[in-house]
């Protein structure tokens, strides 16, 4: 399969691959190994902002590249219950074939599984402290 330059770059270097542990880290995963796509995101949140992001993935090069890019893009942004770009925009950016669209939805599910508890924690902590 032919990959665009951005997909090759992020697949080959996989910046932000790994795990985070410790205070303020929220983890979310989606997919499964048996079906060929599993993705996990770890988001470290400080004052409502993503201070670090890592990912692990068992997936195709497109999915690994998208997950790596998302983890990189998240740092320094407020944690929100959505991807920094729509699934369609990611599909276009990384030239993901339409038959792999479901894999991008797995990535989105993993992202939300990490982001939503972080937001809930932030809101509940603010309510207690305020």
Secondary structure by P-SEA (a helix, b strand, c coil): ccccaaaaaaaaccccccccccccbbbbbbbcccccbbbbbbbbbcccccccccccccccaaaaaaaaaaaaaaccccccccccccaaaaaaaacccccaaaaaaaaaaaaaaacaaaaaaaaaaaaaac
